[in-house]
Amino acid sequence: MRRLTPYLLALPSWMWLAIFLVVPLAAMASVSLQTGNVIDGFVMTFSFSNYGDALGTYSTQLVRSLGYGATATAAMLLIGYPVAYWIAFKGGNRKSVYLFLLLLPFFVSFVLRTISWGFLLADDGILLGTLKGWGVLSADFHVLATSFAVIAGLTYNWLPFMILPIYVSLERVDPRLVEAAQDLYASRGTAFRKVVLPLSLPGVFAGVLMTFVPATADPVNAQVLGGTGNTMIGNIIQTEYLVNNDYPTASALSFTLMAVLLVGIFVYARVLGTDNVLEAAAR
Amino acid sequence: MAEQSPPHTPPQTPPDTPTDSAIELEGVVKEYVSHGEVVQAVKGVTLDIAEGEFFSLLGPSGCGKTTTMRMIAGFEEPSKGVIRLHGRDVTDVPPNKRDVNMVFQSYALFPHMSVWDNVAFGLKQKKTPQDEIKRRVEEMLAIVDLTGREKRRPREMSGGQQQRVALARALVNRPRALLLDEPLGALDLKLRQAMQLELKRIQREVGITFVYVTHDQNEALTMSDRIAVMKDGLIEQLAPPREIYERPATTFVAGFIGTSNLLSGTATGGVLKLGGGRVLVPGREGEVAVTVRPEKITLTTQEPASDVSALPGTVSEVVYLGTYNSYAVKLADGAEITVFEQNAHDATVTAERGDSVWLSWQAQHSYVMGS
């Protein structure tokens, strides 16, 4: 009995995974291979061509999504790392206040936040309107409905997910290691490069995973901030499901996206695996 | 026939008087602002540590010994005063430009690097040629007895091994002085004693100045050429171990180093009358404080001769400690005196709990402080 207890304790989680992950995935896999329409119903025909058709039609959006996701992730890393570093090493006894401020936006719904960004960036909104009034910007300058607006929105919305894991790994770095490096003739810059940065890489790794995947698949930012020319794969899947009721195409696209992301993550983990990076840093 | 002088032999022991100083501190003060108030961690320390000396900063936690060492290393900047390393003013020089290396309290080994990379770190930063790095790291690992463990990560090693990696990482750079911040604090007693001897040996071998921070008086007494006993940011006494132990300058030093018995009162005609007995304090008058080490006191059942200090009392505790017995003796005025008696002859004790005894010691073993 005692030996079984750990497994019994884990049972609810396993059931959760089975019911809410495995079953829907299996259902979606099945739908992605069916043909038909919403009126006559869908039948299983093992139509693998669904994948080829969907990809052929929407490859532009898929590639664009990966590009936007990657760019936003890079931007988040550039903005987020210094913030995490500052909170971890200079936050003093106000660390928890700063972390709370970081999470404050989550008290407002994701969609509402994105719409607020729409207001901020509107052609005659607070920001652009004022600048145009001062004559700093020309009257036809706009940010909304550009790829910049979408990437900025993605960056804004997922930034905390980049900062938090990096913060956690930096927080664990003993400041005495930096002193030891300086004691051994390393400048501040070298001490950071040789000691702090390598030790924070697990956090960077987690942060990139936690932001790249949702940013790539996100439909809201492109819809609210992107206008018509910046549709991402998430918007297509949403439209296929909810507007066109073409469930097989939507499922096939979802699976394709998942596969691409999984392969990406796998390659990323192999190439940039934390162990390899640590080895390289020690050289 | 004139004896030929040997071709340049290095001095075996450091000179008693500092001939050329490795580290000088002059009126060094360190102030912090904490909760809006200025706190002085170090209140004015002046030191002169000789080349090749094993120098200890000893004191309880919060006495400023670690802050003093961190200022020598360059991690803290003094609020006032001057620090010189080999005559060069380094008060404003950052730690990476100082020719001293430090062994940290918890070692601060780089967890993501192998033993080899940890030890080679400083040499790489100094752009030492590859073959020289290889030779010196190998040599250093041999000295600390870690040959064959180059590829290990610090977390895969025992505390004693990590300690030796930390030592090697600092010493491989051949610093002109090595700073050690309670380096043995995390080790168990046996290992600590072994490492004390090991450190002494290594210091003799490499012949550089060691500055050692510790709160452990035994460690300081065992290893040091000189000890600075610190309290509340000031040096209470700076002297060789024997002098610190035999002639403590203040009651604090007497109490902090070893066990000591403190007696005080008013002396008249060179004698301090206490609870039916006498303490000889030749040439002293008025308020005095006397320290006596427990091992200097003889415990007898008969009244001793009149030319020694003698106090009557009752044994309240006898503890058998292997090499010696420890007695607690209560005096008539309620004060308790500790006496150590060597187990030189047999396992019997001179007195049992409850026995009336006499304590006596030679006048020269009374160390008199104060007026």
Interface residues (C-beta under 8 A of the other chain):
Chain A: D174 R176 L177 E179 A180 A181 Q182 D183 L184 Y185 A186 S187 T190 K194 V195 P198 L199 L278 A281 A282 R283
Chain B: A73 G74 F75 P94 P95 N96 K97 N101 M102 F104 S106 A108 L109 F110 P111 H112 M113 S114 D117 F121 G122 Q125 K126 R169 A170 N173
